[in-house]
Amino acid sequence: MSFLRAGGPSLCQGCVHVRRVESAKGSVFWMCGRHVGDPRFPKYPPQPVRACSGHSPAPVSRGLDAPDGKGRVERE
């Protein structure tokens, strides 16, 4: 199930610091790269995130539901 359908849009999905992590059981989590070195940011923020002081928009649309778990780049 796509996160967009499950919980609505989140700032994390369009952020350069996010990484999609899938557990062995198939659960999907959004890991914030800002947590490294800055304790203000949770490693796995509760979703959906509506406001974030560390958000940095990705330069292109990222397909974060890609099977590789890393996302794929899609031109808009």
C-alpha positions as CSV (number, residue, x, y, z in Angstrom):
1,M,0.0,0.0,0.0
2,S,1.3,3.4,-0.9
3,F,2.0,5.8,2.0
4,L,0.1,8.5,0.1
5,R,-3.0,6.4,0.1
6,A,-2.5,5.2,3.7
7,G,-1.7,8.4,5.6
8,G,-1.8,11.4,3.3
9,P,1.0,13.5,2.0
10,S,3.9,14.2,4.3
11,L,6.7,16.8,3.9
12,C,9.1,13.8,4.3
13,Q,8.3,12.4,0.9
14,G,9.6,15.5,-0.8
15,C,12.7,16.1,1.4
16,V,16.3,15.4,0.4
17,H,17.0,14.0,3.9
18,V,14.5,11.2,3.9
19,R,15.1,7.5,3.3
20,R,12.4,4.9,2.9
21,V,13.1,1.9,5.1
22,E,11.1,-1.4,4.7
23,S,11.2,-4.0,7.5
24,A,11.4,-7.7,7.0
25,K,7.7,-7.9,7.6
26,G,6.9,-5.3,5.0
27,S,6.2,-2.3,7.2
28,V,7.5,1.0,5.7
29,F,9.2,3.7,7.7
30,W,10.5,7.1,6.7
31,M,14.0,7.8,8.2
32,C,15.1,11.4,8.7
33,G,18.8,11.9,7.9
34,R,18.8,15.1,9.9
35,H,18.7,13.1,13.1
36,V,22.4,12.3,12.7
37,G,24.1,15.2,14.5
38,D,21.0,17.0,15.5
39,P,18.8,15.6,18.3
40,R,15.9,18.0,17.5
41,F,14.9,15.6,14.6
42,P,13.6,12.2,15.4
43,K,15.1,9.3,13.5
44,Y,11.6,8.0,12.5
45,P,9.2,11.0,12.8
46,P,5.5,10.2,13.2
47,Q,3.7,10.5,9.9
48,P,2.4,12.5,8.3
49,V,4.7,15.4,8.9
50,R,3.0,18.7,8.2
51,A,5.7,21.1,9.4
52,C,9.5,20.7,9.8
53,S,12.2,23.2,10.4
54,G,14.8,20.9,8.8
55,H,12.8,20.2,5.6
56,S,14.8,20.8,2.4
57,P,12.8,20.2,-0.8
58,A,14.1,17.7,-3.2
59,P,15.1,19.2,-6.6
60,V,12.9,16.7,-8.5
61,S,9.9,14.5,-7.6
62,R,11.1,11.3,-5.9
63,G,9.2,8.1,-6.3
64,L,9.8,6.8,-2.7
65,D,7.6,3.7,-3.2
66,A,10.3,2.2,-5.5
67,P,11.0,-1.5,-4.8
68,D,14.7,-0.8,-4.2
69,G,13.8,1.2,-1.0
70,K,15.9,4.1,-2.1
71,G,13.5,5.9,-4.3
72,R,13.8,6.6,-8.0
73,V,14.0,10.0,-9.6
74,E,11.1,11.0,-11.8
75,R,11.2,14.2,-13.9
76,E,8.2,16.4,-13.5
